[in-house]
Amino acid sequence: MFLGKQKQELLQYVGHISQVAGATPFEFKGGRSEGVKGIEVKTGSGFRFTIIPDRGMDIANAEFCGKPITWMCRNGIVAPQYFENGGYGFHRTFMGGLVTTCGLTQVGAPGVDGDEVLGVHGRISHLPAESVNIYEAWQDEEFVMKISGTLRETSIYAENLVLQRTIITKMGESRLWINDVVSNEGYAESPFMILYHVNFGFPAVSENSKLYCSSMKVRPWINQNGQAAIGTFDKFESPTPNYLYNLFLHELSVEQECAQFGIINESINFGAYVAINPSQLPLVTEWKMIGQQDYVVAIEPGNCIPEGRLEARKNNRLHILKPGERYEIEYEIGVLEGIEAIDSFISNCR
């Protein structure tokens, strides 16, 4: 149903369904974004977001009725050929956005593993997708949009990992679902690390905002200078000069079927959330970065924490995918608008 109209009634009011909802491919022009392919998706509820097939099928901007829910890095949208592997080169082409995927064999601190140089957060977010497809169709009374693509992280003598991603939304909805399947199509075991950098920004994040979550426990973790996180994990200050980010680890119950994390600006009754299955994404890191311009709070669910492959192996936390093995992940991101939706969300977090 859209604005109180059933399918057959609605179709009498519009000449083409793109008047209210749809997915439109386009191409960026100019600067470091030249030639990058995008897909603009709108649901008709006021929810819009941009998928970047050339950058890991990740999601850049997202907004609701003109209000952004995500943070965009000063780099903007950068073509994958500008990627600098090794060290912190990732930082020069990180777009922020609603979702940046980290992995697939390395997440977190850089290093050198044998003869392989490991940069921050790996390569997957800088790989272009193949077999990109836009599906739009009525399924009974629902108009469904599915955007899918395949990503390959491969190397001779090393990994052969394939990520098949489908992003789903529906007309009238203010949320989306991401379904990922990672397969080891090689004949040798492969390290497998995946983490989703879900980046919430102003006005969802402000000094009037609070994080609500269903975590069992939250504890501080260390930043790149080895300093433990300070301050609160669930309240945020105004943009702060010379702020060095803080990291917090959220512990989830193994009995939870769904874990939710929502940031709500209580002065305007507006925010956004991510909901995950802890059996698929058992580890969640919170990146609190409230510096000037770098004003973002990221919820980062994954099968790892951003410690890097070397530390993960040393700490017996490195996940291994065997030949032919698959790993399936489903999660949801959406908008929180209005007192009723916010109160319902907070109640479900308790």
C-alpha positions in Angstrom: 0.0 0.0 0.0 1.3 3.5 -0.9 -0.3 6.6 0.7 -3.4 4.5 1.4 -3.7 3.2 -2.1 -3.8 -0.4 -3.1 -1.9 -1.5 -6.3 -4.7 -1.2 -8.8 -6.0 2.0 -7.4 -2.5 3.6 -7.3 -1.8 2.7 -10.9 -4.7 4.8 -12.0 -3.0 7.9 -10.5 0.5 7.5 -12.1 1.6 7.2 -15.7 4.8 5.4 -14.8 5.8 3.8 -11.5 9.0 5.9 -11.5 6.8 8.8 -10.5 6.8 7.4 -7.0 9.5 4.7 -6.7 12.3 3.1 -8.6 16.0 2.5 -9.2 17.8 4.7 -11.7 21.4 4.0 -13.0 23.6 7.0 -13.7 27.3 7.9 -14.0 29.4 10.5 -12.1 31.2 13.2 -14.0 34.3 15.2 -13.1 37.3 15.0 -10.8 38.1 11.7 -9.1 34.6 10.5 -9.4 34.7 10.6 -13.3 33.0 7.5 -14.7 31.9 5.9 -11.5 28.6 4.2 -11.9 25.8 4.8 -9.4 22.2 3.7 -8.9 19.7 6.1 -7.3 16.9 4.4 -5.4 13.8 6.1 -4.1 10.9 4.4 -2.3 8.3 7.1 -2.4 8.2 7.5 1.4 10.9 10.2 1.3 13.7 7.6 1.7 16.4 7.8 -1.0 19.8 6.2 -1.2 22.7 5.8 -3.7 24.4 2.5 -4.5 27.9 2.6 -6.0 28.5 -0.6 -8.0 32.0 0.5 -8.9 32.8 0.7 -5.2 32.0 -2.7 -3.7 28.2 -2.3 -4.2 28.3 0.0 -1.2 25.8 2.7 -0.3 26.9 6.3 -0.4 24.3 9.1 0.4 21.1 8.2 2.2 18.3 10.6 3.3 14.7 10.9 4.4 12.6 13.8 3.2 15.8 15.8 2.5 17.4 15.1 5.9 20.6 13.0 5.6 21.1 10.0 7.9 24.6 9.3 6.9 28.0 11.0 7.0 30.0 11.6 3.8 33.8 11.8 4.1 35.6 14.9 2.6 37.0 12.6 -0.1 33.5 12.3 -1.7 33.0 9.5 -4.3 36.4 8.4 -5.6 36.9 6.0 -8.5 38.5 2.7 -7.6 41.7 3.2 -9.6 42.8 5.8 -7.0 43.0 3.2 -4.2 46.3 3.2 -2.4 47.0 -0.2 -0.8 49.1 -0.5 2.3 49.3 1.5 5.5 46.5 4.0 5.8 46.1 4.6 2.1 42.5 3.6 2.4 41.8 6.9 4.2 42.5 8.8 1.0 39.6 7.2 -0.9 37.2 6.2 2.0 33.8 7.7 1.1 32.1 7.2 4.3 28.5 6.7 3.2 25.8 4.7 4.7 27.7 1.4 4.2 31.4 0.8 3.4 32.2 -2.9 3.4 35.6 -3.9 4.9 37.4 -7.1 4.1 37.4 -9.7 2.7 40.7 -11.1 4.1 41.8 -8.1 6.1 40.0 -5.6 8.4 41.6 -3.1 10.7 45.2 -2.3 11.5 47.7 -2.5 8.6 50.6 -4.8 8.5 52.6 -7.3 6.4 51.6 -11.0 6.3 54.4 -12.9 4.8 54.9 -11.2 1.4 51.4 -9.6 1.4 51.0 -6.0 2.3 47.8 -5.5 4.3 46.2 -2.0 4.2 43.5 -0.7 6.5 40.2 -2.5 5.9 41.2 -4.5 2.9 40.3 -4.1 -0.8 36.6 -5.1 -1.2 35.2 -1.6 -1.0 37.4 -0.5 -4.0 36.4 -3.4 -6.3 33.9 -2.9 -9.1 30.9 -5.2 -9.2 30.1 -7.4 -12.2 26.7 -8.8 -13.3 24.9 -5.8 -11.8 21.2 -6.1 -12.2 18.2 -3.9 -11.3 15.0 -5.8 -10.6 11.7 -3.8 -10.2 8.4 -5.7 -10.1 5.1 -6.0 -8.3 4.9 -9.0 -6.0 1.3 -9.2 -5.1 0.5 -5.8 -3.6 4.2 -4.8 -3.0 6.4 -3.0 -5.5 9.8 -4.5 -4.8 13.3 -3.2 -5.9 16.3 -5.5 -5.8 19.7 -4.4 -6.9 22.3 -7.2 -7.1 25.9 -7.6 -8.1 28.9 -9.9 -7.8 32.3 -8.9 -6.4 35.5 -10.9 -6.7 38.5 -10.6 -4.4 41.1 -12.8 -6.1 44.8 -13.3 -6.6 47.0 -16.0 -8.2 48.5 -18.1 -5.4 46.1 -16.6 -2.9 42.3 -16.1 -2.2 39.4 -16.7 -4.6 36.5 -15.1 -2.6 33.2 -14.1 -4.3 30.7 -11.8 -2.7 27.2 -11.9 -4.1 25.2 -8.9 -2.8 21.5 -8.1 -3.1 20.1 -4.8 -1.8 16.3 -4.8 -1.3 13.7 -2.2 -0.6 10.0 -1.7 -1.3 7.8 1.2 -2.3 6.5 3.0 0.7 9.3 1.7 3.0 11.9 3.8 4.9 14.3 0.9 5.2 16.5 -1.5 3.2 17.8 -5.0 3.5 21.3 -6.2 2.5 21.8 -9.9 1.7 25.4 -11.0 1.2 26.7 -14.4 0.4 30.5 -14.9 0.5 31.9 -18.0 -1.1 35.3 -19.5 -1.3 35.5 -20.6 -4.9 39.2 -21.6 -4.6 40.8 -25.0 -3.7 42.6 -23.8 -0.6 41.5 -22.3 2.8 41.3 -18.5 2.9 41.3 -16.0 5.7 37.9 -14.4 5.9 37.2 -11.1 7.7 34.2 -8.9 7.0 32.9 -5.8 8.8 30.3 -3.3 7.7 31.1 0.4 8.4 27.6 1.8 8.9 28.2 5.5 9.1 25.6 7.8 10.7 26.0 11.6 10.5 24.3 14.9 11.1 21.5 15.6 11.8 20.9 12.0 13.1 24.1 12.5 15.1 24.4 15.7 17.1 24.9 16.8 20.7 21.2 16.1 21.1 21.5 12.5 20.0 21.6 9.3 21.9 22.5 5.7 20.9 20.0 3.0 21.9 21.0 -0.6 21.5 20.3 -4.1 22.7 23.9 -4.8 23.7 24.5 -6.9 26.8 27.7 -5.0 27.7 29.8 -2.2 26.2 33.5 -1.7 27.0 36.1 0.7 25.7 38.7 -0.4 23.1 41.9 1.2 22.0 42.6 3.6 19.1 45.6 3.7 16.8 47.6 5.5 19.5 47.0 2.7 22.0 44.7 4.9 24.1 41.5 3.3 25.6 38.2 5.0 24.8 37.1 7.7 27.1 33.7 9.4 27.7 30.3 7.8 26.9 29.4 5.5 24.1 25.8 6.5 23.9 25.9 10.3 24.1 27.7 12.7 21.7 29.2 16.2 21.9 29.2 19.0 19.4 32.1 19.0 16.8 35.3 19.0 18.9 38.7 20.4 17.8 41.6 17.9 17.6 39.3 15.0 18.6 40.9 11.6 18.4 38.3 8.9 17.7 37.1 6.5 20.4 36.3 2.8 19.9 33.8 0.7 22.0 33.1 -3.0 21.7 29.5 -4.1 22.1 28.9 -7.6 23.5 25.8 -9.4 22.3 23.9 -12.3 23.7 24.3 -15.5 21.7 20.6 -16.1 22.4 19.5 -12.9 20.6 17.8 -13.4 17.2 18.1 -9.7 16.4 20.4 -7.0 17.8 19.4 -3.3 17.1 21.5 -0.1 17.2 19.7 3.2 16.7 21.0 6.8 16.9 18.2 9.3 17.6 18.3 13.1 17.6 15.8 13.6 20.4 15.4 17.4 19.6 13.9 16.7 16.2 12.6 13.1 16.7 14.8 11.8 13.9 17.4 9.1 13.5 18.4 5.8 11.9 19.1 2.2 12.9 20.8 -1.0 11.9 19.5 -4.4 12.9 21.6 -7.6 12.7 21.6 -11.3 13.4 24.3 -11.9 16.1 24.8 -15.5 14.8 26.0 -14.0 11.5 27.6 -10.9 12.8 28.6 -11.6 16.4 31.0 -8.7 16.9 30.1 -5.0 16.9 32.5 -2.1 17.2 31.4 1.5 17.6 33.5 4.2 16.1 32.8 7.5 17.8 34.4 10.3 15.8 33.1 13.7 16.7 35.8 15.9 15.3 35.2 19.0 13.1 34.1 17.8 9.6 34.9 14.2 10.7 31.6 14.1 12.6 30.3 10.6 12.5 29.3 7.6 14.6 29.7 4.3 12.9 28.2 1.0 14.0 30.4 -1.7 12.7 29.0 -5.3 12.8 31.2 -8.1 11.5 32.7 -11.5 12.1 35.7 -9.7 13.4 36.9 -6.5 15.2 39.1 -4.1 13.3 42.4 -5.4 14.8 43.9 -6.6 11.5 44.6 -10.1 10.2 47.9 -10.5 12.1 46.3 -9.7 15.5 43.2 -11.8 14.7 45.4 -14.8 13.9 47.5 -14.3 17.0 44.4 -14.0 19.2 42.8 -17.1 17.6 40.0 -14.9 16.2 40.7 -15.3 12.5 37.8 -16.9 10.6 38.8 -19.3 7.9 36.6 -20.2 4.8 37.2 -23.7 3.5 37.1 -24.5 -0.2 33.5 -24.4 -1.3 32.3 -23.0 2.0 29.7 -20.2 2.0 28.9 -17.5 4.6 25.5 -15.8 4.5 24.6 -12.5 6.1 21.4 -10.5 6.2 20.8 -7.2 7.9 18.5 -4.1 7.9 19.1 -0.4 7.9 16.3 2.1 8.3 15.0 5.5 9.3 13.4 6.5 12.6 11.0 9.4 12.2 8.4 10.6 14.7 7.7 9.8 18.3 5.7 6.7 17.7 8.4 4.9 15.6 11.1 6.0 18.0 9.3 4.9 21.1 8.6 1.5 19.5 12.2 1.1 18.6 13.5 2.0 22.1 11.0 -0.5 23.7 12.3 -3.3 21.4 15.9 -2.5 22.5 15.1 -3.2 26.1 
